[in-house]
Amino acid sequence: MNLIPCSFETHGNSILNIFNDAILNTTALYEYQPRSIKDIERWFSDKQAHQFPIIGAINETGELMGFASYGRFRPYPAFNTTVEHSIYVDKPFRGQGVAKTLLLELIKQANDNQVHVMIGAIDAENIASIHLHEQLDFTLTGRLPQVGYKFERWLDLVFYQKQLN
């Protein structure tokens, strides 16, 4: 597995497919409608405008296995050193350490960019993501009961936080 910076031109369609699988089949995203390629283009543009990384994990054939990024936690100056991150792994590559590799690199880049706090907002039933964050010394800092509704049930959102150097 190799880590690379992603670009819209090279990885936009793969990222769109990974996002849409998460939207349609999981509670990783509290969205109902699939995203369009224009949505992904805007997403890339926003990340680039704020100099936020989009890290991809590719296999030996160059296939995108997953990606990770972070962005603004809240749009106010007092939060400029706090980011909210996300990690998505394509279904065939789950359970192979892709998410951990991506999150470790994201933490490294956040440290290099003087980020003070990283926050993960995770569906409370996403045990794999919760375990990963706890393994990397993120701390549970909050639970918001029944703030989402998807797949005919209420969803709880948990926040995991890591203070960086």
FIDREN-429368 format. One record per residue (C-alpha): y negated, z, x; residue number from 1; residue in three letters. Coordinates in Angstrom, 2 decimals. Example, Ala and Ser with C-alpha at 12.3 -4.5 7.8 and 13.67 -1.06 7.14 Angstrom:
<<4.50; 7.80; 12.30>; 1; "ALA">
<<1.06; 7.14; 13.67>; 2; "SER">
***
This chain:
<<0.00; 0.00; 0.00>; 1; "MET">
<<-3.45; -0.93; 1.28>; 2; "ASN">
<<-6.79; 0.34; 0.03>; 3; "LEU">
<<-9.60; -2.16; -0.39>; 4; "ILE">
<<-13.04; -2.36; -2.00>; 5; "PRO">
<<-12.73; -4.25; -5.29>; 6; "CYS">
<<-14.99; -7.09; -6.37>; 7; "SER">
<<-15.53; -8.58; -9.80>; 8; "PHE">
<<-14.65; -12.06; -8.58>; 9; "GLU">
<<-11.31; -11.03; -7.07>; 10; "THR">
<<-10.23; -8.09; -9.21>; 11; "HIS">
<<-12.16; -8.34; -12.49>; 12; "GLY">
<<-9.27; -9.73; -14.55>; 13; "ASN">
<<-6.75; -7.24; -13.14>; 14; "SER">
<<-9.08; -4.32; -13.80>; 15; "ILE">
<<-9.70; -5.63; -17.32>; 16; "LEU">
<<-5.95; -5.69; -17.98>; 17; "ASN">
<<-5.44; -2.18; -16.60>; 18; "ILE">
<<-8.35; -0.80; -18.65>; 19; "PHE">
<<-7.13; -2.51; -21.82>; 20; "ASN">
<<-3.59; -1.21; -21.41>; 21; "ASP">
<<-5.03; 2.31; -21.10>; 22; "ALA">
<<-7.18; 1.77; -24.20>; 23; "ILE">
<<-4.42; 0.33; -26.35>; 24; "LEU">
<<-1.47; 2.48; -25.22>; 25; "ASN">
<<-2.71; 5.80; -23.85>; 26; "THR">
<<-5.23; 8.56; -24.37>; 27; "THR">
<<-6.65; 8.11; -20.86>; 28; "ALA">
<<-9.65; 6.44; -22.49>; 29; "LEU">
<<-10.98; 7.61; -25.83>; 30; "TYR">
<<-11.75; 4.06; -26.90>; 31; "GLU">
<<-10.27; 1.90; -29.66>; 32; "TYR">
<<-11.27; -1.67; -28.86>; 33; "GLN">
<<-10.19; -3.60; -25.77>; 34; "PRO">
<<-12.94; -4.42; -23.31>; 35; "ARG">
<<-14.07; -7.97; -22.60>; 36; "SER">
<<-14.54; -9.63; -19.25>; 37; "ILE">
<<-18.32; -9.33; -19.85>; 38; "LYS">
<<-17.86; -5.55; -20.20>; 39; "ASP">
<<-16.10; -5.48; -16.84>; 40; "ILE">
<<-18.79; -7.62; -15.24>; 41; "GLU">
<<-21.44; -5.13; -16.46>; 42; "ARG">
<<-19.27; -2.23; -15.22>; 43; "TRP">
<<-19.10; -3.77; -11.73>; 44; "PHE">
<<-22.82; -4.49; -11.78>; 45; "SER">
<<-23.63; -0.88; -12.71>; 46; "ASP">
<<-21.40; 0.48; -9.95>; 47; "LYS">
<<-23.00; -1.85; -7.39>; 48; "GLN">
<<-26.54; -0.99; -8.53>; 49; "ALA">
<<-25.87; 2.70; -7.87>; 50; "HIS">
<<-23.75; 2.08; -4.76>; 51; "GLN">
<<-20.68; 3.69; -6.31>; 52; "PHE">
<<-17.31; 2.70; -4.84>; 53; "PRO">
<<-14.57; 0.81; -6.64>; 54; "ILE">
<<-11.43; 1.29; -4.58>; 55; "ILE">
<<-8.31; -0.74; -5.19>; 56; "GLY">
<<-4.74; -0.17; -4.08>; 57; "ALA">
<<-2.88; -3.41; -3.44>; 58; "ILE">
<<0.75; -4.02; -2.60>; 59; "ASN">
<<2.16; -6.32; 0.09>; 60; "GLU">
<<1.69; -9.38; -2.14>; 61; "THR">
<<-1.95; -8.54; -2.88>; 62; "GLY">
<<-1.31; -7.37; -6.44>; 63; "GLU">
<<-3.73; -4.70; -7.68>; 64; "LEU">
<<-1.64; -1.58; -8.34>; 65; "MET">
<<-4.52; 0.60; -9.46>; 66; "GLY">
<<-8.17; 1.40; -8.89>; 67; "PHE">
<<-10.52; 4.36; -8.75>; 68; "ALA">
<<-14.24; 4.84; -8.96>; 69; "SER">
<<-16.90; 7.36; -9.72>; 70; "TYR">
<<-20.23; 7.24; -11.43>; 71; "GLY">
<<-23.07; 9.38; -12.61>; 72; "ARG">
<<-22.04; 12.57; -14.37>; 73; "PHE">
<<-25.29; 12.76; -16.32>; 74; "ARG">
<<-28.38; 10.50; -16.04>; 75; "PRO">
<<-30.83; 13.18; -14.88>; 76; "TYR">
<<-32.08; 13.81; -11.33>; 77; "PRO">
<<-30.66; 17.33; -11.17>; 78; "ALA">
<<-27.17; 15.81; -11.39>; 79; "PHE">
<<-27.64; 13.24; -8.59>; 80; "ASN">
<<-25.03; 14.88; -6.36>; 81; "THR">
<<-22.43; 15.31; -9.12>; 82; "THR">
<<-20.11; 12.47; -10.10>; 83; "VAL">
<<-17.43; 11.88; -12.69>; 84; "GLU">
<<-14.46; 9.97; -11.34>; 85; "HIS">
<<-11.65; 7.96; -12.89>; 86; "SER">
<<-8.34; 6.59; -11.66>; 87; "ILE">
<<-6.18; 4.00; -13.39>; 88; "TYR">
<<-2.77; 2.78; -12.26>; 89; "VAL">
<<-1.09; -0.32; -13.64>; 90; "ASP">
<<2.03; 0.62; -15.60>; 91; "LYS">
<<4.66; -0.86; -13.20>; 92; "PRO">
<<3.24; 1.20; -10.32>; 93; "PHE">
<<2.97; 4.62; -11.94>; 94; "ARG">
<<4.87; 7.46; -10.31>; 95; "GLY">
<<4.67; 5.90; -6.84>; 96; "GLN">
<<1.81; 7.94; -5.38>; 97; "GLY">
<<-0.86; 5.31; -6.07>; 98; "VAL">
<<-3.14; 7.71; -7.98>; 99; "ALA">
<<-2.94; 10.36; -5.25>; 100; "LYS">
<<-3.74; 7.84; -2.53>; 101; "THR">
<<-6.70; 6.55; -4.52>; 102; "LEU">
<<-8.04; 10.01; -5.33>; 103; "LEU">
<<-7.79; 11.14; -1.69>; 104; "LEU">
<<-9.83; 8.10; -0.62>; 105; "GLU">
<<-12.33; 8.68; -3.42>; 106; "LEU">
<<-12.81; 12.28; -2.25>; 107; "ILE">
<<-13.33; 11.06; 1.32>; 108; "LYS">
<<-15.94; 8.51; 0.23>; 109; "GLN">
<<-17.67; 11.06; -1.99>; 110; "ALA">
<<-17.91; 13.43; 0.98>; 111; "ASN">
<<-19.29; 10.60; 3.14>; 112; "ASP">
<<-21.90; 9.90; 0.43>; 113; "ASN">
<<-23.06; 13.54; 0.20>; 114; "GLN">
<<-21.57; 14.11; -3.24>; 115; "VAL">
<<-21.49; 17.85; -3.91>; 116; "HIS">
<<-19.20; 18.01; -6.98>; 117; "VAL">
<<-16.58; 15.68; -8.42>; 118; "MET">
<<-15.55; 16.05; -12.06>; 119; "ILE">
<<-12.54; 14.60; -13.82>; 120; "GLY">
<<-12.52; 14.48; -17.62>; 121; "ALA">
<<-8.84; 14.35; -18.56>; 122; "ILE">
<<-6.99; 14.25; -21.86>; 123; "ASP">
<<-5.32; 17.67; -22.13>; 124; "ALA">
<<-1.90; 16.07; -22.68>; 125; "GLU">
<<-2.10; 13.98; -19.50>; 126; "ASN">
<<0.12; 16.32; -17.50>; 127; "ILE">
<<0.52; 13.89; -14.57>; 128; "ALA">
<<-3.25; 13.65; -14.03>; 129; "SER">
<<-3.73; 17.39; -14.45>; 130; "ILE">
<<-0.98; 18.08; -11.91>; 131; "HIS">
<<-2.52; 15.61; -9.45>; 132; "LEU">
<<-5.94; 17.23; -9.71>; 133; "HIS">
<<-4.52; 20.73; -9.31>; 134; "GLU">
<<-2.50; 19.54; -6.29>; 135; "GLN">
<<-5.76; 18.39; -4.67>; 136; "LEU">
<<-7.57; 21.69; -5.34>; 137; "ASP">
<<-9.52; 20.69; -8.43>; 138; "PHE">
<<-10.13; 23.66; -10.72>; 139; "THR">
<<-9.96; 23.71; -14.50>; 140; "LEU">
<<-13.53; 24.49; -15.57>; 141; "THR">
<<-13.53; 23.73; -19.27>; 142; "GLY">
<<-11.66; 22.65; -22.36>; 143; "ARG">
<<-13.24; 20.89; -25.32>; 144; "LEU">
<<-10.85; 21.19; -28.28>; 145; "PRO">
<<-10.53; 18.30; -30.74>; 146; "GLN">
<<-13.45; 16.24; -29.39>; 147; "VAL">
<<-11.55; 12.96; -29.61>; 148; "GLY">
<<-9.47; 11.31; -32.28>; 149; "TYR">
<<-6.96; 8.60; -31.43>; 150; "LYS">
<<-3.48; 7.59; -32.53>; 151; "PHE">
<<-3.84; 9.64; -35.73>; 152; "GLU">
<<-4.34; 12.95; -33.94>; 153; "ARG">
<<-7.08; 15.15; -32.50>; 154; "TRP">
<<-7.42; 15.21; -28.72>; 155; "LEU">
<<-8.58; 17.96; -26.39>; 156; "ASP">
<<-10.54; 17.06; -23.25>; 157; "LEU">
<<-10.29; 19.18; -20.11>; 158; "VAL">
<<-12.64; 19.16; -17.14>; 159; "PHE">
<<-11.41; 19.55; -13.58>; 160; "TYR">
<<-13.94; 20.08; -10.82>; 161; "GLN">
<<-13.89; 20.02; -7.04>; 162; "LYS">
<<-16.75; 21.22; -4.88>; 163; "GLN">
<<-17.03; 19.13; -1.73>; 164; "LEU">
<<-18.38; 20.02; 1.73>; 165; "ASN">
***
